[in-house]
Amino acid sequence: MTDLTLADVERALDRAADLETEEAVAVLRTARQDVRNLANDPDVDEERRRELETRLEQRIREVKARDAYDSGLGSAMNPTEDDAP
């Protein structure tokens, strides 16, 4: 099959935490595809693979939500005293 392992995918998940939004999402999407590709590998623990796929999905959503918040959406929703009329 492939030389890719679940440990490789987990390392990509960890590495994405230190990246800017666009790059992090790209790394996470690649890792998500890699973990999906491992679904047909009989040597891969299917339960662990599914858990990792779920973590990747959650992390992609978190990164996108953080980006939306950081881009001003969050500050508009949570004004400070200085912003009050």
Buried (B, 14 or more C-beta within 10 A) or exposed (E): EEEBBBEBBBEBBEBBEEBEBEEBBEBBEBBBEBBEBBEEBEEBEEEEBEEBBEBBEEBBEEBBEEBEBEEEEEEEEEEEEEEEE
